[in-house]
Amino acid sequence: MHKILRKRILNPAVEEIVVEAPYVARKCQPGQFIIIIVEEGGERIPLTIADFNREEQSVTMIYQVVGHSTQLLQQKNVGDYLSDVAGPLGLPCVDHKPKKVIGIGGGVGAAPLYPQIKMHAENDTEIDVVLGGRSADFVILQEEFSKLSKNVFVATDDGSLGTKGFVTNIVQKLLDEGNRYDEIIAIGPIPMMKAVVNVVKPFDIPISVSLNPLMVDGTGMCGGCRVSIAGKTKFACVDGPDFNGYDVDFDEITSRQGMYKDQENGHNCRIGLSGENYKAAKPAAPIVAQMKGKFNMQPLRTPMPELDPLERSKSFGEVAMGYSEEEAINEGKRCIQCKRPSCVSGCPVNVNIPEFIGHIAEGDFQEAYKSIKSYNSLPAVCGRVCPQENQCEAICVRGKKDEPVAIGRLERFIADYAREHKFEEELPQYNSGRKVAVIGAGPAGIACAGELAKKGHEVVVFEALHTPGGVLMYGIPEFRLPKQIVREEIDSIKKMGVKIEKNVIVGKSLTVEDLKEDGFEAIFISTGAGLPRFLNIEGENLNGVYSANEFLTRVNLMESFKRETPSPVQKGDKVAVVGGGNVAMDACRTALRLGAGEVYIIYRRGEDELPARAEEIEHAKEEGIQFKLLANPVKIHDNGNGWVGAIENQQMELGEPDASGRRRPVAVEGETFMLDVNKVVIAVGQSPNPLITQSTKGLDLHSWGGIIVDEQTMKTSMQNVYAGGDVVTGAATVILAMGAGKIAAQAIDTQLN
């Protein structure tokens, strides 16, 4: 929570607010911005830092009251609190030590201009400032700029203050009179910045503009703020917000800014919510046990009841409904308690599988939970989303002749049973007095923190978002992993003494070196692979094109599936999802639940090569998702209004296997086809976010951005710094990330002792 220290009204629609934000004030620089959430569960909104006070540990923001979230902010008073403040974000402006500068601020754009002008004034730069607004009421900070500048010129549309007209009239006049500037800074509405660039271009003066378009997270995770700079796609929140004005595609930005114009007051969709559809469950098949001694030798695993496909396609209720006690015991007895259980070696966190299943078979659920929790910090999560069919179940002895034991379903059952019956957790009794920092509250970070807490160490987890859980919260949909389950699993870690600091972006708010100076004796980096990849094809920046990260984050983390939400999402009537992995399946099934009539998966290989879990593919087919296989998008077509109208695809065929072992897709010359769609979701993978690696010297990296580690200890090239999860491997599974967290925790404990 962040206390409001001061507040003042600058004009009827613009207010200034000063807020406590120690992490931000400690590191922020001119040109950077922050993300705020006014009230818990609200929209994440970007605001440029207008000023900061390191001694007071405060930041100043100036905002225009234009929508639901800023109206809530307007209602806050001095002494009230904001739910979340995260930052500083973006790159600070570069001080080229110019001798003479002109700054141009249009309306509320004067706010982000102020700290840059202040920086130049401190360097004894000669400064002119031009301020503009619709009328005198909309010109802000004139007095403040007068204290820093040689001249302050004002233009208003109605002539009520200064010159009647636009800021461009004044800039043109100054340049025509022979004034020569080493640098121009223009910040304001997109049309204003575009007009200023056009005016100064003949004079060939360097000009920077500040772009603050649509954002969800502010760290590059969603790709929603992508802009075209000199013909290349950049992320405004990571590569900006300041850019060379001559390189900016202003028309594209103008179009993208209108993406949610018709949804500012919420949106409607035809979905139901979680609980109401459970009665429509598809019943499990009858259980016919074939007992041999104490074991159940039924060749088929015990079926799990599921929601009916037609009903669940309109609902975010969980698809798989879990075992009853009777079903769990029956399935538990299918485990023949091998003397040399191969299944354990297939589990990345080395759960003693026969032990916990044996307790379930005996009806001793307390001991079963105690057993699995000693190995796995998040059993309710892993029981739902881990690909057991490729891990423990793939080498189950029963699977040689029959279906393997349903290990994942039993893991889910015992975790859910323990939660519903409020089993007591075993808490650490020992305090080592040693401090460890974990960066990232996703699966790897939570697993590492939990293991270290068990060993008595003081653990602080630093999470960039306003909610811990990482991909479990923002990436995996409610119908596969209910968010309340994630919250309760994380709460169990917190009960062990783990402290979670939210809205702390290591690499921006803090650095790895800062953590060392703050007394942390070991550091574990687990920031995941949250930077979305795109196809780099024509039309990818049209309105209606999402990265899967942005699409799923809006729906899952920001709950855009609800009718009343401050963070809308464009649902689309005809949606194409590009990709064939689990994320693509999550995106297409989510689009269906948001009300799309037709949803397509476009994948460049065949069905046998689809990397998604077989269960997810089957569920998608049952729900009516259409698979366009051996197809590769080559262009997204405009509908004539800046929105998606169709997607053009190259027909492919399979050639020889590539390095992954899958047959390489090869274009069939001359064969393309079109799909009429109005939304496209790109789900072709993610890369590690560079925020930490760019700010940490001495950290060895792979060419693709992943951190290099010793796989036996997860130790990096930096002393006392470890890393694990997707930031090391690239996008992988939850359980592999947790396994890395456990390995690192053991190595850290050894180091500390």
RATA-V8446 format. One record per residue. PHI is phi in whole degrees, 0 to 359 (999 if undefined). BURIAL is 1 if it has 16 or more other C-alpha atoms within 10 Angstrom, else 0. Layout:
{{PHI;BURIAL} {PHI;BURIAL}}
This chain:
{{999;0} {231;1} {284;1} {276;1} {269;1} {213;0} {204;1} {212;0} {268;0} {267;1} {199;0} {304;0} {241;0} {230;1} {230;1} {249;1} {223;1} {247;1} {231;1} {294;1} {203;1} {303;1} {296;1} {290;1} {298;1} {294;1} {238;1} {292;1} {225;1} {304;1} {101;1} {272;1} {226;1} {229;1} {249;1} {237;1} {237;1} {291;1} {229;1} {306;0} {85;1} {274;1} {284;1} {274;1} {239;1} {275;1} {225;1} {288;1} {286;1} {275;1} {191;1} {207;1} {226;1} {292;0} {294;0} {279;0} {58;0} {230;1} {231;1} {251;1} {235;1} {237;1} {224;1} {260;1} {279;1} {231;0} {209;0} {303;1} {292;1} {288;1} {293;0} {297;0} {296;1} {299;1} {282;0} {286;1} {242;0} {302;0} {98;0} {284;0} {234;1} {267;1} {295;1} {214;1} {222;1} {235;1} {155;1} {285;1} {237;1} {79;1} {271;1} {294;1} {294;1} {267;0} {268;0} {273;0} {56;0} {289;1} {275;0} {216;1} {228;1} {238;1} {250;1} {238;1} {239;1} {259;1} {58;1} {290;1} {297;1} {297;1} {295;1} {292;1} {291;1} {304;1} {296;1} {288;1} {295;1} {298;1} {298;1} {293;1} {297;1} {294;0} {261;0} {62;0} {281;1} {284;1} {230;1} {246;1} {229;1} {241;1} {246;1} {223;1} {189;1} {297;1} {209;1} {302;1} {297;1} {257;1} {264;1} {241;1} {65;1} {299;0} {296;0} {297;0} {292;1} {299;0} {285;0} {251;1} {242;1} {288;0} {224;0} {236;1} {254;1} {231;1} {231;1} {232;1} {301;1} {260;0} {77;1} {287;0} {208;1} {67;1} {281;1} {282;1} {135;1} {247;1} {300;1} {296;1} {298;0} {290;1} {299;1} {301;0} {297;0} {297;0} {289;0} {295;0} {282;0} {99;0} {295;0} {240;0} {247;1} {280;0} {203;1} {236;1} {240;1} {236;1} {223;1} {169;1} {302;1} {304;1} {300;0} {295;1} {297;1} {299;1} {295;0} {296;1} {301;1} {296;0} {290;0} {274;1} {303;0} {297;0} {269;0} {55;0} {259;0} {304;1} {225;1} {247;1} {234;1} {249;1} {250;1} {227;1} {280;1} {301;1} {222;1} {247;1} {245;1} {83;1} {244;1} {93;1} {290;1} {261;1} {76;1} {290;1} {260;1} {293;1} {223;1} {265;1} {239;1} {54;0} {83;0} {245;0} {281;1} {234;1} {260;1} {300;1} {283;1} {255;1} {271;0} {235;1} {276;1} {273;1} {222;1} {296;1} {300;1} {289;1} {265;0} {275;1} {272;1} {292;1} {296;0} {297;0} {296;1} {301;0} {295;0} {292;1} {294;0} {270;0} {298;1} {245;1} {301;0} {273;0} {235;1} {297;0} {254;0} {98;1} {212;1} {243;0} {212;0} {259;0} {275;1} {254;1} {256;1} {308;1} {286;0} {288;0} {256;1} {298;1} {291;0} {268;0} {296;1} {281;1} {293;0} {289;0} {293;0} {302;0} {268;0} {241;0} {281;1} {244;0} {274;0} {230;0} {65;0} {269;0} {260;1} {263;1} {263;1} {305;1} {293;1} {263;1} {293;1} {293;1} {296;1} {251;1} {297;1} {227;1} {296;1} {298;1} {306;1} {295;0} {289;1} {290;1} {292;1} {252;1} {220;1} {265;1} {297;1} {298;1} {291;1} {277;1} {257;1} {88;1} {278;1} {278;0} {301;1} {297;0} {295;1} {295;1} {297;1} {298;1} {290;1} {301;1} {284;1} {286;1} {286;1} {267;1} {54;1} {303;0} {290;0} {238;0} {289;1} {290;1} {301;1} {297;1} {292;0} {274;1} {261;1} {300;1} {251;1} {57;1} {300;1} {283;1} {296;1} {300;1} {293;0} {290;1} {290;1} {300;1} {295;1} {297;1} {300;1} {273;0} {80;1} {266;0} {289;1} {299;1} {290;1} {298;1} {293;1} {301;1} {295;1} {291;1} {290;1} {289;0} {250;1} {233;1} {287;1} {229;1} {294;1} {294;1} {287;1} {297;1} {298;1} {260;1} {242;1} {281;1} {278;1} {303;1} {297;1} {256;0} {235;1} {299;1} {290;1} {294;1} {241;1} {295;1} {301;1} {300;1} {287;0} {292;0} {243;0} {241;0} {287;1} {293;1} {299;1} {281;1} {298;1} {297;1} {294;1} {289;1} {298;1} {298;1} {303;1} {290;1} {292;1} {294;1} {298;1} {296;1} {292;1} {293;0} {259;0} {54;0} {297;0} {285;0} {270;0} {279;0} {257;0} {298;0} {253;0} {242;0} {239;0} {282;0} {79;0} {256;1} {252;1} {230;1} {256;1} {243;1} {256;1} {109;1} {257;1} {270;1} {304;1} {295;1} {295;1} {295;1} {296;1} {296;1} {299;1} {297;1} {296;1} {292;1} {296;1} {301;1} {271;1} {90;1} {273;1} {279;1} {239;1} {240;1} {258;1} {255;1} {244;1} {288;1} {272;1} {275;1} {223;1} {286;1} {129;1} {58;1} {299;1} {296;1} {265;1} {265;1} {256;1} {264;1} {292;1} {303;1} {287;1} {256;1} {215;1} {303;1} {292;1} {297;0} {295;1} {298;1} {301;0} {289;0} {296;1} {291;1} {301;0} {294;1} {290;1} {295;1} {296;0} {281;1} {107;1} {287;1} {259;1} {244;1} {262;1} {272;1} {61;1} {246;1} {260;1} {292;1} {110;1} {232;1} {292;1} {219;1} {242;1} {301;1} {295;0} {299;0} {297;1} {297;1} {295;0} {277;0} {99;0} {280;1} {273;1} {210;1} {226;1} {244;1} {264;1} {218;1} {270;1} {74;1} {237;1} {254;1} {266;1} {289;1} {263;1} {238;1} {275;0} {59;0} {242;0} {298;0} {92;1} {288;1} {259;1} {292;1} {299;1} {98;1} {257;1} {243;1} {283;1} {300;1} {301;1} {294;1} {302;1} {287;1} {295;1} {300;1} {281;1} {277;1} {284;1} {266;1} {56;1} {289;1} {287;1} {280;1} {294;0} {255;0} {217;1} {279;1} {240;1} {287;1} {221;1} {284;1} {279;1} {80;1} {272;1} {233;1} {238;1} {249;1} {247;1} {263;1} {136;1} {225;1} {268;1} {299;1} {295;1} {296;1} {296;1} {299;1} {292;1} {291;1} {288;1} {292;1} {302;1} {299;1} {289;1} {279;1} {117;1} {296;1} {277;0} {227;1} {228;1} {242;1} {260;1} {248;1} {223;1} {280;1} {251;1} {267;1} {296;0} {295;0} {266;1} {304;1} {279;0} {291;1} {298;1} {303;0} {297;0} {290;1} {297;1} {297;0} {298;1} {298;1} {296;0} {302;0} {274;1} {102;1} {293;1} {263;0} {260;1} {254;1} {266;1} {52;1} {221;1} {227;1} {299;1} {239;1} {196;1} {255;1} {267;1} {282;1} {275;0} {100;0} {236;0} {86;1} {246;1} {297;1} {239;1} {193;1} {234;1} {263;1} {232;1} {271;1} {289;1} {241;1} {221;1} {268;1} {255;0} {283;0} {298;0} {261;0} {298;0} {280;0} {93;0} {272;1} {295;1} {287;1} {284;1} {235;1} {294;1} {270;0} {303;0} {84;0} {248;0} {228;1} {210;0} {250;0} {238;1} {282;0} {222;1} {239;1} {217;1} {228;1} {242;1} {265;1} {231;1} {246;1} {117;1} {224;1} {238;1} {298;1} {290;1} {276;1} {303;1} {282;1} {296;1} {288;0} {257;1} {238;1} {281;0} {91;0} {260;1} {287;1} {231;0} {287;0} {298;0} {270;0} {104;1} {286;1} {279;1} {276;1} {225;1} {280;0} {294;0} {280;0} {231;1} {66;1} {282;1} {268;1} {286;0} {263;0} {297;0} {64;1} {242;1} {239;1} {208;1} {193;1} {89;1} {295;1} {292;1} {257;1} {265;1} {84;1} {302;1} {220;0} {259;1} {301;1} {289;1} {295;1} {296;1} {295;1} {299;1} {296;1} {297;1} {293;1} {299;1} {297;1} {300;1} {296;1} {294;1} {295;1} {300;1} {298;0} {299;0} {291;0} {266;0}}
